[in-house]
Amino acid sequence: MGAQLERTGKLSQAELAFIELNGQHYEKTYGIARIGGRILGLLMIAAAPITSEEIGATLKVSHGSISTNLRLLAVLGLIEKVTLPADRCDYYRFSPTAWDEILSKRMKCIHELRDLAYLGLDELKPQGAVRQRFEQMATWIEIAARKYEEMLAEWKEYTDQSKGQQLANRESLQNEGTGI
């Protein structure tokens, strides 16, 4: 299936294991229901967008659970709802900007936490061990913010290069077709 989700819903043992491990990871790490992580795993390995009915049949999960988790994953920016020409069904796919969304949300969280740390230091004027906790929090956040900024810059460089390569490939294909 890695190349294309067959409409039969049949998955290899390796694909099923990946989907289940993805579900466990997102449940344990992010508090997302296991089915949300499983849906995400399925959409990661699906080459083409698939319907909620196909997701439910493939994962053997109720429509209500699928619908709830699709909404959550879409709000998080990890998946996208798409339509196909001449088709009235809604389809879902892994978002091409999912990793950008994750980094952006984490940066926002880090900045909010930084503001909270400095608010605690400035407004509460803590003393002793309590002050030390706030100072450690602020220092940890500053280090994390710098690392996330570095990661964001590196990711942007990578995606810009990927987009440039895709554009060059398209231009090469167009030139081949015109004999240039």
C-alpha positions as semicolon CSV with decimal commas, in nm:
position;residue;x (nm);y (nm);z (nm)
1;M;0,000;0,000;0,000
2;G;0,281;0,247;0,067
3;A;0,252;0,356;-0,293
4;Q;-0,129;0,380;-0,292
5;L;-0,409;0,292;-0,052
6;E;-0,601;0,022;-0,225
7;R;-0,974;0,068;-0,184
8;T;-0,992;-0,283;-0,038
9;G;-0,857;-0,164;0,296
10;K;-0,603;-0,446;0,306
11;L;-0,280;-0,349;0,475
12;S;0,043;-0,539;0,518
13;Q;0,157;-0,647;0,862
14;A;0,430;-0,381;0,854
15;E;0,175;-0,110;0,769
16;L;-0,061;-0,227;1,045
17;A;0,227;-0,227;1,294
18;F;0,333;0,124;1,187
19;I;-0,023;0,253;1,223
20;E;-0,060;0,100;1,569
21;L;0,278;0,228;1,690
22;N;0,189;0,573;1,559
23;G;-0,136;0,559;1,756
24;Q;0,048;0,459;2,072
25;H;0,309;0,732;2,024
26;Y;0,058;1,014;1,979
27;E;-0,150;0,885;2,270
28;K;0,147;0,861;2,507
29;T;0,334;1,171;2,395
30;Y;0,061;1,420;2,306
31;G;-0,250;1,291;2,480
32;I;-0,430;1,241;2,149
33;A;-0,668;0,945;2,149
34;R;-0,496;0,638;2,010
35;I;-0,737;0,631;1,716
36;G;-0,624;0,985;1,625
37;G;-0,266;0,865;1,604
38;R;-0,374;0,561;1,406
39;I;-0,564;0,781;1,158
40;L;-0,256;1,000;1,126
41;G;-0,040;0,693;1,065
42;L;-0,277;0,567;0,797
43;L;-0,282;0,904;0,622
44;M;0,098;0,920;0,638
45;I;0,129;0,600;0,436
46;A;-0,161;0,665;0,199
47;A;-0,038;0,795;-0,136
48;A;-0,377;0,942;-0,225
49;P;-0,644;1,116;-0,017
50;I;-0,904;0,879;0,136
51;T;-1,258;0,921;0,270
52;S;-1,364;0,894;0,633
53;E;-1,559;0,580;0,537
54;E;-1,243;0,422;0,398
55;I;-1,052;0,521;0,711
56;G;-1,321;0,366;0,932
57;A;-1,338;0,045;0,729
58;T;-0,961;0,012;0,713
59;L;-0,905;0,074;1,084
60;K;-1,231;-0,096;1,191
61;V;-1,345;0,207;1,391
62;S;-1,686;0,373;1,424
63;H;-1,783;0,672;1,210
64;G;-1,828;0,890;1,521
65;S;-1,479;0,821;1,647
66;I;-1,331;0,879;1,302
67;S;-1,520;1,207;1,260
68;T;-1,418;1,340;1,603
69;N;-1,053;1,258;1,550
70;L;-1,043;1,391;1,194
71;R;-1,169;1,727;1,322
72;L;-0,902;1,732;1,595
73;L;-0,621;1,640;1,355
74;A;-0,739;1,907;1,109
75;V;-0,747;2,174;1,382
76;L;-0,393;2,074;1,480
77;G;-0,288;2,120;1,116
78;L;-0,171;1,761;1,077
79;I;-0,425;1,661;0,813
80;E;-0,628;1,836;0,547
81;K;-0,976;1,786;0,410
82;V;-0,970;1,796;0,030
83;T;-1,218;1,748;-0,250
84;L;-1,162;1,578;-0,581
85;P;-1,304;1,699;-0,913
86;A;-1,651;1,565;-0,995
87;D;-1,674;1,390;-0,657
88;R;-1,899;1,502;-0,372
89;C;-1,710;1,311;-0,100
90;D;-1,469;1,471;0,140
91;Y;-1,123;1,318;0,137
92;Y;-0,842;1,347;0,388
93;R;-0,468;1,350;0,350
94;F;-0,161;1,406;0,562
95;S;-0,094;1,779;0,546
96;P;0,210;1,878;0,341
97;T;0,270;2,151;0,603
98;A;0,220;1,930;0,911
99;W;0,578;1,961;1,030
100;D;0,570;2,339;0,983
101;E;0,250;2,351;1,191
102;I;0,405;2,144;1,468
103;L;0,712;2,369;1,485
104;S;0,503;2,685;1,477
105;K;0,274;2,563;1,754
106;R;0,569;2,458;1,968
107;M;0,735;2,797;1,918
108;K;0,412;2,971;2,018
109;C;0,390;2,751;2,329
110;I;0,752;2,827;2,421
111;H;0,691;3,201;2,386
112;E;0,377;3,183;2,600
113;L;0,563;2,985;2,863
114;R;0,847;3,239;2,857
115;D;0,599;3,520;2,914
116;L;0,450;3,326;3,205
117;A;0,792;3,272;3,362
118;Y;0,877;3,642;3,346
119;L;0,531;3,735;3,471
120;G;0,592;3,510;3,770
121;L;0,931;3,668;3,836
122;D;0,810;4,027;3,789
123;E;0,465;4,018;3,946
124;L;0,499;3,755;4,218
125;K;0,847;3,867;4,322
126;P;0,924;3,521;4,459
127;Q;1,203;3,458;4,707
128;G;1,437;3,167;4,781
129;A;1,355;2,828;4,630
130;V;1,045;2,961;4,455
131;R;1,248;3,231;4,281
132;Q;1,507;2,972;4,183
133;R;1,230;2,763;4,018
134;F;1,113;3,062;3,814
135;E;1,472;3,150;3,716
136;Q;1,537;2,791;3,608
137;M;1,211;2,793;3,413
138;A;1,307;3,117;3,237
139;T;1,657;2,985;3,155
140;W;1,523;2,655;3,026
141;I;1,273;2,839;2,808
142;E;1,538;3,072;2,665
143;I;1,755;2,772;2,572
144;A;1,456;2,588;2,422
145;A;1,349;2,899;2,227
146;R;1,698;2,935;2,074
147;K;1,703;2,568;1,976
148;Y;1,356;2,587;1,823
149;E;1,457;2,900;1,629
150;E;1,760;2,710;1,495
151;M;1,543;2,412;1,407
152;L;1,286;2,636;1,237
153;A;1,559;2,805;1,030
154;E;1,707;2,469;0,931
155;W;1,363;2,331;0,843
156;K;1,284;2,641;0,633
157;E;1,614;2,599;0,448
158;Y;1,532;2,233;0,384
159;T;1,179;2,303;0,260
160;D;1,297;2,593;0,044
161;Q;1,557;2,362;-0,116
162;S;1,292;2,092;-0,166
163;K;1,057;2,341;-0,331
164;G;1,340;2,464;-0,551
165;Q;1,422;2,108;-0,653
166;Q;1,057;2,033;-0,730
167;L;1,036;2,346;-0,945
168;A;1,357;2,252;-1,128
169;N;1,220;1,901;-1,190
170;R;0,895;2,044;-1,330
171;E;1,084;2,284;-1,556
172;S;1,305;2,000;-1,676
173;L;1,000;1,790;-1,761
174;Q;0,838;2,083;-1,943
175;N;1,157;2,146;-2,140
176;E;1,175;1,778;-2,238
177;G;0,823;1,798;-2,372
178;T;0,902;2,103;-2,585
179;G;1,241;1,982;-2,702
180;I;1,428;2,270;-2,536
